[in-house]
Amino acid sequence: MPGKDTRRKDTRREDTRRDFLSRTGTALGASFLAGLPQQEKAATSKGPRDFVIVEGHRDIWEISGRTRLREEAQHLPITNFIAPRLIEGGVSICIMPASGDSLDERDENSEMFEGGMRVLDLLLSDIERSKGKATLIRTKADLPNKPNSGKVQIFLDIEGGGSIQSNLPEPGFPAERRLGLLRQFFRLGVRGMQLTHNGRNQLADGRGIDKMGSKLTPFGVTVIQEMNRLGMMVGVSHLSANGVFHAAEVSKAPIVSTHQNLERFVKSRQLVEIMDEEATAIAKTGGIVGIRYIVNVTPYKLLGDEVEYLAKLIGPEHIGVGWLGHDKDNPSEREVEGHLTRTYSGIEAQTVYEHWDSFIKMLSERGFTDDQIGMMLGGNYLRIWKQILPAG
């Protein structure tokens, strides 16, 4: 019966979280509230290279911008520019979209599947030529046990399931074959997928269409089930609220929002932030809510306030960091050094290292321990990937 299945699933999730928390000795959000300091403390002596940092979401903007320039070096943006900066900045793993529903994530190619395959080829070809500076995460065996040195690992994601849907709303072949494109992306190294971007696709409603939206379609449900079977991370960023709640019910593995803020702190002109109830539903699966910097909208102080609030609401073991802003070599979307249209200041004029170092110091000054900071910077992703990825 459905009720019995749901109870068994909830029990499995709770056992997974309880086992993890008992190993780390980390308190749940309610207990964390009592432990918050009444005044600021001295910052930790640790910096970015002392933690396994996972950058939760890096859009294709810089890659698109560089590959349109004439200089040959720009046509290997990961090898020549992005990987060296992430390595210098102390980032061990970068979650990078390799296709998606938006034109940006398909490098301006209007065909969803073709655009996705072209972007995936661009990324894989670049990584292959990086001479080890960038490598793929495919299995549990690829996960680092300590901060990487001299390389950055790439976790390939898809930002919206339009690339795996058919052109016809009712294809004539059996339903099982509709999952064929998902499996092909998996075979090529993709290990995560957001169900939607802001629009509607054959899996679900995006948040830009309707904040609450509908539940997942039957195809969306089977996609999550197949992702669970394959060992892929289920992403719910940009998904409508009812889609998030449904995904939390369907998935047998943790679900993640890699790069959304809370609606109570940020309200974008196109509302993409999530409600407290969604954050709680994600956390109950064992998943992650990832906050992100937005130019002129989320100063680091506001991000710090948001992290403190989330720690009380769901616990630091369910928090991630999607993005801390553009840096001095890529200060605004497609703008890169040597090809700037204006002068930049503030966050956009800093290095990747400075971003993470100042963020770490801020979290420490607010009373978070090094262990809690380590979980939020990347340990929480490692915990999920150790649970879901193929063994290798």
Sine and cosine of phi, psi and omega as CSV:
sin_phi,cos_phi,sin_psi,cos_psi,sin_omega,cos_omega
0.00,0.00,0.50,-0.87,-0.03,-1.00
-0.82,0.57,-0.66,0.75,-0.03,-1.00
-0.88,0.48,-0.68,0.74,0.01,-1.00
-0.91,0.41,-0.66,0.75,0.01,-1.00
-0.87,0.49,-0.68,0.74,-0.01,-1.00
-0.89,0.45,-0.67,0.74,0.00,-1.00
-0.90,0.43,-0.65,0.76,0.01,-1.00
-0.90,0.43,-0.65,0.76,0.00,-1.00
-0.90,0.44,-0.70,0.71,0.00,-1.00
-0.89,0.46,-0.60,0.80,0.02,-1.00
-0.90,0.43,-0.67,0.74,0.03,-1.00
-0.88,0.48,-0.68,0.74,0.00,-1.00
-0.89,0.46,-0.71,0.71,-0.05,-1.00
-0.91,0.43,-0.62,0.78,0.04,-1.00
-0.89,0.45,-0.66,0.75,0.01,-1.00
-0.88,0.48,-0.73,0.68,-0.02,-1.00
-0.92,0.39,-0.65,0.76,-0.03,-1.00
-0.90,0.44,-0.66,0.75,0.03,-1.00
-0.88,0.47,-0.70,0.72,-0.01,-1.00
-0.90,0.44,-0.71,0.70,-0.06,-1.00
-0.92,0.39,-0.58,0.81,0.01,-1.00
-0.93,0.38,-0.52,0.86,0.03,-1.00
-0.95,0.32,-0.62,0.78,-0.07,-1.00
-1.00,0.03,-0.31,0.95,-0.05,-1.00
0.94,0.34,0.40,0.92,-0.03,-1.00
-1.00,0.00,0.69,-0.73,0.02,-1.00
-0.98,0.19,0.42,-0.91,0.13,-0.99
-0.95,0.33,0.17,-0.98,-0.07,-1.00
-0.81,0.58,-0.64,0.76,-0.03,-1.00
-0.90,0.45,-0.63,0.78,0.02,-1.00
-0.95,0.30,-0.56,0.83,-0.01,-1.00
-0.88,0.47,-0.57,0.82,-0.01,-1.00
-0.82,0.58,-0.69,0.73,-0.04,-1.00
-0.93,0.35,-0.38,0.92,-0.06,-1.00
-1.00,-0.04,-0.05,1.00,0.00,-1.00
-0.91,0.41,0.61,-0.79,-0.05,-1.00
-0.96,0.28,0.40,-0.92,0.06,-1.00
-1.00,0.04,-0.28,0.96,0.03,-1.00
-0.54,-0.84,0.29,-0.96,-0.06,-1.00
-0.91,0.42,0.54,-0.84,0.04,-1.00
-0.92,-0.40,0.20,-0.98,0.04,-1.00
-0.91,0.41,0.56,-0.83,-0.04,-1.00
-0.94,0.34,0.46,-0.89,0.06,-1.00
-0.88,0.47,0.41,-0.91,0.08,-1.00
-1.00,0.09,-0.10,0.99,-0.03,-1.00
-1.00,0.09,0.47,-0.88,0.01,-1.00
-0.81,-0.59,-0.13,-0.99,-0.07,-1.00
-0.82,0.57,-0.60,0.80,-0.07,-1.00
-0.97,0.22,-0.02,1.00,0.04,-1.00
-1.00,-0.08,-0.05,1.00,-0.03,-1.00
-0.80,-0.60,0.46,-0.89,0.19,-0.98
-0.99,0.14,0.99,-0.17,-0.05,-1.00
-1.00,-0.02,0.77,-0.64,0.10,-0.99
-0.92,-0.40,0.92,-0.40,0.12,-0.99
-0.98,0.19,0.91,-0.42,-0.23,-0.97
-0.96,0.28,-0.31,0.95,-0.01,-1.00
-0.23,-0.97,0.87,-0.49,0.05,-1.00
-0.84,-0.55,0.94,-0.35,-0.01,-1.00
-0.92,0.39,0.19,-0.98,-0.10,-0.99
-1.00,0.07,0.05,1.00,-0.10,-0.99
-0.77,0.64,-0.78,0.63,-0.06,-1.00
-0.91,0.41,-0.64,0.77,0.01,-1.00
-0.88,0.48,-0.71,0.71,0.03,-1.00
-0.88,0.48,-0.69,0.72,-0.02,-1.00
-0.89,0.45,-0.71,0.71,-0.05,-1.00
-0.93,0.36,-0.67,0.74,-0.08,-1.00
-0.94,0.35,-0.16,0.99,0.05,-1.00
-1.00,-0.08,-0.04,1.00,0.06,-1.00
-1.00,0.05,0.32,-0.95,-0.12,-0.99
-0.99,0.17,-0.52,0.85,-0.07,-1.00
-0.87,0.49,0.73,-0.68,-0.06,-1.00
-0.86,0.50,-0.61,0.79,-0.02,-1.00
-0.86,0.51,-0.49,0.87,-0.03,-1.00
-0.94,0.34,-0.27,0.96,-0.07,-1.00
-0.99,0.10,-0.02,1.00,0.20,-0.98
-0.85,-0.53,0.94,0.33,-0.14,-0.99
-0.90,0.43,-0.56,0.83,0.01,-1.00
-0.94,0.33,-0.77,0.63,-0.05,-1.00
-0.87,0.50,-0.74,0.67,-0.17,-0.98
-1.00,-0.05,-0.32,0.95,-0.12,-0.99
-0.73,-0.69,-0.79,0.61,-0.13,-0.99
-0.96,0.28,-0.78,0.63,-0.01,-1.00
-0.85,0.52,-0.74,0.67,0.01,-1.00
-0.85,0.53,-0.62,0.78,-0.01,-1.00
-0.95,0.32,-0.63,0.78,0.04,-1.00
-0.92,0.40,-0.64,0.77,0.03,-1.00
-0.89,0.45,-0.74,0.67,0.02,-1.00
-0.89,0.47,-0.53,0.85,-0.03,-1.00
-0.99,0.15,-0.09,1.00,0.03,-1.00
1.00,0.05,0.22,0.98,0.01,-1.00
-0.99,0.11,0.83,-0.55,-0.01,-1.00
-1.00,0.06,-0.61,0.80,-0.08,-1.00
-0.67,-0.74,0.65,-0.76,0.05,-1.00
-0.84,-0.55,0.83,-0.56,0.12,-0.99
-1.00,0.07,0.90,-0.43,-0.15,-0.99
-0.83,-0.55,0.83,-0.56,0.04,-1.00
-0.89,0.45,0.71,-0.71,0.06,-1.00
-0.82,-0.57,0.93,0.38,-0.07,-1.00
0.91,-0.42,0.10,-1.00,0.02,-1.00
0.40,-0.92,-0.01,-1.00,-0.08,-1.00
-0.98,0.19,-0.53,0.85,-0.08,-1.00
-0.98,0.19,0.47,-0.88,0.04,-1.00
-0.87,0.50,-0.58,0.82,0.03,-1.00
-0.84,0.54,-0.74,0.67,-0.09,-1.00
-0.96,0.26,-0.19,0.98,0.09,-1.00
-0.96,-0.28,0.26,0.97,0.05,-1.00
0.85,0.53,0.64,0.77,0.06,-1.00
0.94,0.34,0.30,0.95,0.07,-1.00
-1.00,-0.03,0.83,-0.56,-0.13,-0.99
-0.96,0.26,-0.36,0.93,0.03,-1.00
-0.99,0.13,0.84,-0.54,-0.14,-0.99
-0.90,0.44,-0.83,0.57,-0.05,-1.00
-0.93,0.37,-0.72,0.69,0.00,-1.00
-0.88,0.48,-0.70,0.72,0.03,-1.00
-0.87,0.49,-0.66,0.75,0.03,-1.00
-0.89,0.46,-0.68,0.73,-0.01,-1.00
-0.92,0.38,-0.59,0.80,0.02,-1.00
-0.92,0.40,-0.67,0.74,0.03,-1.00
-0.91,0.41,-0.67,0.75,0.02,-1.00
-0.88,0.47,-0.67,0.75,0.06,-1.00
-0.88,0.47,-0.68,0.74,0.02,-1.00
-0.84,0.54,-0.72,0.69,-0.03,-1.00
-0.93,0.36,-0.74,0.67,-0.04,-1.00
-0.90,0.44,-0.66,0.76,0.01,-1.00
-0.89,0.45,-0.66,0.75,0.01,-1.00
-0.91,0.42,-0.73,0.69,0.00,-1.00
-0.88,0.47,-0.65,0.76,0.01,-1.00
-0.88,0.48,-0.50,0.87,-0.06,-1.00
-1.00,-0.09,0.11,0.99,-0.08,-1.00
-0.99,0.15,-0.09,1.00,-0.01,-1.00
0.83,0.55,0.66,0.75,0.10,-1.00
1.00,0.02,-0.13,0.99,0.04,-1.00
-0.92,0.40,-0.48,0.88,0.06,-1.00
-0.74,-0.67,0.74,-0.67,0.03,-1.00
-0.72,-0.70,0.34,-0.94,-0.01,-1.00
-1.00,-0.01,0.54,-0.84,0.22,-0.98
-0.99,-0.14,0.88,-0.47,0.03,-1.00
-0.88,-0.47,-0.57,0.82,-0.11,-0.99
-0.71,-0.71,0.14,-0.99,0.06,-1.00
-0.86,0.51,-0.54,0.84,-0.03,-1.00
-0.91,0.41,-0.34,0.94,-0.01,-1.00
-0.99,0.12,-0.21,0.98,-0.11,-0.99
-0.96,0.29,0.68,-0.74,-0.02,-1.00
-0.97,0.23,0.53,-0.85,0.09,-1.00
-0.99,-0.11,-0.18,0.98,0.02,-1.00
-0.48,-0.88,0.20,-0.98,0.00,-1.00
-0.83,0.56,0.67,-0.74,0.04,-1.00
-0.94,0.34,0.51,-0.86,0.06,-1.00
-0.75,-0.66,0.84,-0.54,0.05,-1.00
0.99,0.11,0.04,1.00,0.06,-1.00
-0.41,-0.91,0.35,-0.94,0.14,-0.99
-0.83,-0.56,0.66,-0.75,0.02,-1.00
-0.99,-0.14,0.61,-0.79,-0.06,-1.00
-0.94,-0.33,0.80,-0.61,0.10,-0.99
-0.96,-0.29,0.94,-0.34,-0.09,-1.00
-0.99,0.17,0.75,-0.66,-0.07,-1.00
-0.80,-0.59,0.30,-0.95,0.15,-0.99
-0.86,-0.52,0.76,-0.65,-0.06,-1.00
-0.99,-0.17,0.96,0.28,-0.01,-1.00
0.88,-0.48,0.78,-0.62,-0.14,-0.99
-0.99,0.14,0.21,0.98,0.02,-1.00
-0.86,0.52,-0.48,0.88,-0.05,-1.00
-0.94,0.34,-0.25,0.97,-0.01,-1.00
-0.95,-0.32,0.07,1.00,-0.02,-1.00
-1.00,-0.05,0.27,-0.96,0.02,-1.00
-1.00,0.05,0.32,-0.95,0.05,-1.00
-0.96,0.29,-0.43,0.90,0.00,-1.00
-0.99,-0.11,0.65,-0.76,0.00,-1.00
-0.92,0.40,-0.44,0.90,0.00,-1.00
-0.72,-0.69,0.99,0.16,-0.03,-1.00
-0.90,0.43,0.49,-0.87,-0.06,-1.00
-0.98,0.19,-0.26,0.97,-0.03,-1.00
-0.99,0.10,0.25,-0.97,-0.05,-1.00
-0.87,0.50,0.45,-0.89,-0.06,-1.00
-0.84,0.55,-0.59,0.81,-0.02,-1.00
-0.85,0.53,-0.56,0.83,-0.05,-1.00
-0.96,0.29,-0.26,0.97,0.05,-1.00
-0.92,0.40,-0.30,0.95,-0.01,-1.00
-1.00,0.01,0.01,1.00,-0.07,-1.00
-0.87,0.49,-0.65,0.76,-0.02,-1.00
-0.94,0.35,-0.58,0.82,0.08,-1.00
-0.86,0.51,-0.71,0.70,-0.01,-1.00
-0.91,0.41,-0.55,0.83,0.03,-1.00
-0.92,0.40,-0.68,0.73,0.07,-1.00
-0.87,0.48,-0.64,0.77,0.03,-1.00
-0.88,0.47,-0.69,0.72,-0.01,-1.00
-0.89,0.46,-0.47,0.88,-0.01,-1.00
-1.00,0.05,0.02,1.00,0.12,-0.99
0.92,-0.38,-0.04,1.00,0.03,-1.00
-0.96,0.29,0.75,-0.66,-0.08,-1.00
-0.84,-0.54,0.13,0.99,0.07,-1.00
-0.42,-0.91,0.38,-0.93,0.09,-1.00
-0.45,-0.90,0.77,-0.64,0.24,-0.97
-0.97,0.25,0.62,-0.78,-0.04,-1.00
-0.94,0.34,-0.59,0.81,0.00,-1.00
-0.62,-0.78,0.21,-0.98,0.35,-0.94
-0.98,-0.21,-0.56,-0.83,-0.05,-1.00
-0.97,0.25,-0.34,0.94,-0.04,-1.00
-1.00,-0.02,-0.10,-1.00,0.01,-1.00
-0.99,-0.16,0.68,-0.74,0.14,-0.99
-0.74,-0.67,-0.20,-0.98,-0.08,-1.00
-0.98,0.21,-0.02,1.00,0.04,-1.00
-0.99,-0.14,-0.62,0.78,-0.14,-0.99
-0.13,-0.99,-0.01,-1.00,0.07,-1.00
-1.00,-0.07,0.75,-0.67,0.13,-0.99
-0.99,0.17,0.34,-0.94,-0.10,-1.00
-0.93,0.36,-0.44,0.90,0.01,-1.00
-0.95,0.33,-0.36,0.93,0.06,-1.00
-0.99,0.16,-0.71,0.70,-0.08,-1.00
-0.33,-0.94,0.88,-0.48,-0.04,-1.00
-0.81,0.59,-0.75,0.66,-0.02,-1.00
-0.99,0.13,-0.74,0.67,0.07,-1.00
0.89,0.46,-0.18,-0.98,0.01,-1.00
-0.97,-0.23,0.10,-0.99,0.12,-0.99
-0.94,0.33,0.10,-1.00,0.04,-1.00
-0.89,0.45,0.48,-0.88,0.14,-0.99
-0.96,0.27,0.25,-0.97,0.11,-0.99
-0.82,0.57,-0.61,0.79,0.05,-1.00
-0.90,0.44,-0.67,0.75,0.04,-1.00
-0.86,0.51,-0.62,0.78,0.03,-1.00
-0.90,0.43,-0.72,0.70,-0.02,-1.00
-0.92,0.38,-0.51,0.86,0.06,-1.00
-0.90,0.45,-0.72,0.69,0.03,-1.00
-0.88,0.48,-0.68,0.73,0.00,-1.00
-0.88,0.47,-0.64,0.77,0.03,-1.00
-0.95,0.32,-0.60,0.80,0.08,-1.00
-0.88,0.47,-0.66,0.75,0.08,-1.00
-0.85,0.52,-0.69,0.72,-0.03,-1.00
-0.92,0.38,-0.67,0.74,-0.04,-1.00
-0.95,0.32,-0.58,0.82,-0.10,-0.99
0.98,-0.20,0.76,0.65,0.01,-1.00
-0.90,-0.43,0.51,-0.86,0.01,-1.00
-0.99,0.15,0.81,-0.59,-0.02,-1.00
-1.00,0.04,0.89,-0.46,-0.03,-1.00
-0.97,-0.23,0.65,-0.76,-0.02,-1.00
-0.84,-0.55,0.20,0.98,0.09,-1.00
-0.86,0.51,0.66,-0.75,0.01,-1.00
0.96,0.28,-0.10,1.00,0.00,-1.00
-0.97,0.25,0.56,-0.83,0.04,-1.00
-0.87,0.49,0.37,-0.93,-0.07,-1.00
-0.86,0.51,-0.73,0.68,0.01,-1.00
-0.91,0.40,-0.48,0.88,0.12,-0.99
-0.91,0.41,-0.66,0.75,0.04,-1.00
-0.87,0.48,-0.74,0.67,-0.01,-1.00
-0.88,0.48,-0.64,0.77,0.00,-1.00
-0.93,0.37,-0.68,0.73,0.03,-1.00
-0.87,0.50,-0.62,0.78,0.03,-1.00
-0.90,0.43,-0.53,0.85,0.04,-1.00
-0.97,0.25,-0.61,0.79,-0.13,-0.99
-0.98,0.19,-0.69,0.72,-0.15,-0.99
-0.94,0.34,0.70,-0.72,0.09,-1.00
-1.00,-0.03,-0.04,1.00,0.03,-1.00
-0.84,-0.54,0.28,-0.96,0.02,-1.00
-0.85,0.53,0.58,-0.81,0.13,-0.99
-0.95,-0.32,0.41,-0.91,-0.09,-1.00
-0.71,-0.71,0.58,-0.82,0.24,-0.97
-0.93,-0.37,0.97,-0.23,-0.19,-0.98
-0.96,0.26,-0.45,0.89,-0.18,-0.98
-0.44,-0.90,0.83,0.55,0.08,-1.00
-0.78,-0.63,0.55,-0.84,0.10,-1.00
-0.99,-0.12,0.08,-1.00,0.04,-1.00
-1.00,0.06,0.64,-0.77,-0.02,-1.00
-0.88,0.48,-0.51,0.86,-0.01,-1.00
-0.94,0.35,-0.29,0.96,0.02,-1.00
-0.97,-0.26,-0.55,0.84,-0.10,-1.00
-0.68,-0.73,0.67,-0.74,0.10,-0.99
-0.74,-0.68,0.99,-0.16,0.01,-1.00
-0.94,0.33,0.33,-0.94,0.03,-1.00
-0.89,0.47,-0.61,0.79,0.25,-0.97
-0.97,-0.23,0.96,-0.29,-0.20,-0.98
-0.91,0.41,0.96,-0.30,0.00,-1.00
-0.90,-0.45,-0.04,1.00,-0.03,-1.00
-0.97,0.23,0.33,-0.94,-0.06,-1.00
-0.96,-0.28,0.36,-0.93,0.04,-1.00
-1.00,0.07,0.31,-0.95,0.04,-1.00
-0.82,0.57,-0.64,0.77,-0.05,-1.00
-0.89,0.45,-0.56,0.83,0.05,-1.00
-0.95,0.33,-0.66,0.75,0.05,-1.00
-0.86,0.52,-0.66,0.75,0.01,-1.00
-0.91,0.42,-0.67,0.75,0.01,-1.00
-0.90,0.44,-0.65,0.76,0.04,-1.00
-0.89,0.45,-0.72,0.70,-0.02,-1.00
-0.89,0.46,-0.57,0.82,-0.03,-1.00
-0.92,0.40,-0.34,0.94,0.09,-1.00
-0.99,0.12,-0.10,1.00,-0.14,-0.99
1.00,-0.05,0.15,0.99,-0.15,-0.99
-1.00,0.06,-0.26,-0.97,-0.16,-0.99
-0.75,-0.66,0.65,-0.76,0.19,-0.98
-0.95,-0.32,0.90,-0.44,-0.08,-1.00
-0.97,-0.25,0.87,-0.49,0.02,-1.00
-0.99,0.15,0.32,-0.95,-0.01,-1.00
-0.53,-0.85,0.51,-0.86,0.09,-1.00
-0.98,0.22,0.66,-0.75,0.11,-0.99
-0.78,-0.63,0.77,-0.64,-0.06,-1.00
-0.83,0.56,0.76,-0.65,0.04,-1.00
0.90,0.44,0.19,0.98,-0.03,-1.00
-0.83,-0.55,-0.69,0.73,-0.10,-0.99
-0.83,-0.55,0.99,0.16,0.13,-0.99
-0.86,0.51,0.37,-0.93,-0.07,-1.00
-0.84,0.54,-0.53,0.85,0.04,-1.00
-0.87,0.50,-0.66,0.75,0.02,-1.00
-0.92,0.40,-0.64,0.77,0.06,-1.00
-0.88,0.47,-0.62,0.78,0.06,-1.00
-0.89,0.45,-0.68,0.73,0.06,-1.00
-0.86,0.50,-0.65,0.76,-0.02,-1.00
-0.92,0.40,-0.67,0.74,0.03,-1.00
-0.89,0.46,-0.68,0.73,0.04,-1.00
-0.86,0.50,-0.69,0.72,-0.01,-1.00
-0.90,0.43,-0.71,0.71,0.02,-1.00
-0.89,0.46,-0.60,0.80,0.02,-1.00
-0.88,0.48,-0.61,0.79,0.05,-1.00
-0.96,0.28,-0.58,0.82,-0.08,-1.00
-0.98,0.22,-0.73,0.68,-0.12,-0.99
-0.79,-0.62,-0.17,0.99,0.00,-1.00
1.00,-0.10,0.57,-0.82,-0.01,-1.00
-0.89,0.46,-0.30,0.95,0.01,-1.00
-0.97,0.26,0.03,1.00,0.03,-1.00
-0.80,-0.59,0.39,0.92,-0.03,-1.00
-0.90,-0.44,0.63,-0.78,0.09,-1.00
-0.70,-0.72,0.09,-1.00,0.01,-1.00
-0.83,-0.56,0.89,-0.45,-0.04,-1.00
-0.99,0.14,-0.62,0.78,-0.21,-0.98
-0.19,-0.98,0.73,-0.68,0.01,-1.00
-0.92,-0.38,0.29,0.96,0.13,-0.99
0.94,-0.34,0.31,-0.95,0.12,-0.99
-0.92,0.38,0.43,-0.90,-0.02,-1.00
-0.87,-0.49,-0.01,-1.00,-0.19,-0.98
-0.89,0.45,-0.38,0.92,0.03,-1.00
-1.00,0.01,-0.17,0.99,0.04,-1.00
-0.47,-0.88,0.94,0.34,-0.20,-0.98
-0.97,0.25,-0.20,0.98,0.00,-1.00
-0.30,-0.95,0.93,-0.37,0.05,-1.00
0.63,0.78,-0.96,-0.28,-0.10,-1.00
-1.00,-0.03,0.10,1.00,0.02,-1.00
-0.99,0.13,0.73,-0.69,0.01,-1.00
-0.73,-0.69,0.31,-0.95,-0.07,-1.00
-0.83,0.56,0.64,-0.77,-0.04,-1.00
1.00,0.04,-0.18,0.98,-0.03,-1.00
-0.66,-0.75,0.67,0.74,-0.08,-1.00
-1.00,-0.03,0.54,-0.84,0.02,-1.00
-0.99,-0.16,-0.19,0.98,0.02,-1.00
-0.38,-0.93,0.10,-1.00,0.02,-1.00
-1.00,-0.04,0.67,-0.75,-0.04,-1.00
-0.93,-0.37,0.41,-0.91,0.03,-1.00
-0.60,-0.80,0.06,-1.00,0.04,-1.00
0.93,0.37,-0.59,-0.81,-0.05,-1.00
-0.81,0.59,-0.68,0.73,-0.09,-1.00
-0.92,0.39,-0.25,0.97,0.03,-1.00
-0.98,-0.17,0.07,1.00,0.00,-1.00
-1.00,-0.10,0.20,-0.98,0.08,-1.00
-1.00,0.06,0.23,-0.97,0.09,-1.00
-0.86,0.51,-0.66,0.75,0.01,-1.00
-0.87,0.50,-0.70,0.71,-0.01,-1.00
-0.89,0.47,-0.61,0.79,0.06,-1.00
-0.83,0.56,-0.83,0.55,-0.10,-1.00
-0.93,0.36,-0.60,0.80,-0.01,-1.00
-0.90,0.44,-0.71,0.70,0.00,-1.00
-0.93,0.37,-0.58,0.82,0.01,-1.00
-0.92,0.38,-0.68,0.73,0.04,-1.00
-0.88,0.48,-0.72,0.69,0.00,-1.00
-0.88,0.48,-0.66,0.75,0.00,-1.00
-0.89,0.45,-0.70,0.72,0.01,-1.00
-0.89,0.45,-0.64,0.77,0.01,-1.00
-0.91,0.41,-0.68,0.73,0.01,-1.00
-0.89,0.45,-0.42,0.91,0.03,-1.00
-1.00,0.06,0.04,1.00,0.14,-0.99
0.97,-0.24,0.03,1.00,0.04,-1.00
-0.97,0.26,0.65,-0.76,0.02,-1.00
-0.98,0.20,0.25,-0.97,0.04,-1.00
-0.88,0.48,-0.61,0.79,0.02,-1.00
-0.90,0.43,-0.67,0.74,0.02,-1.00
-0.92,0.38,-0.65,0.76,0.06,-1.00
-0.88,0.48,-0.68,0.73,0.01,-1.00
-0.87,0.50,-0.63,0.77,0.05,-1.00
-0.90,0.43,-0.72,0.69,-0.06,-1.00
-0.94,0.35,-0.55,0.84,-0.02,-1.00
-0.97,0.26,-0.44,0.90,-0.03,-1.00
-0.05,-1.00,-0.40,0.92,-0.06,-1.00
-0.87,0.49,-0.54,0.84,0.00,-1.00
-0.92,0.39,-0.61,0.79,0.08,-1.00
-0.91,0.41,-0.67,0.74,0.02,-1.00
-0.86,0.51,-0.64,0.77,0.02,-1.00
-0.87,0.49,-0.69,0.72,0.01,-1.00
-0.93,0.37,-0.71,0.71,-0.04,-1.00
-0.91,0.42,-0.57,0.82,0.08,-1.00
-0.91,0.42,-0.41,0.91,0.02,-1.00
-0.99,0.13,-0.63,0.78,-0.21,-0.98
-0.96,-0.29,-0.48,0.88,-0.14,-0.99
-0.94,0.35,0.42,-0.91,0.10,-1.00
-0.85,0.52,0.45,-0.90,-0.10,-0.99
-0.92,0.40,-0.61,0.79,0.00,-1.00
1.00,0.09,0.00,0.00,0.00,0.00
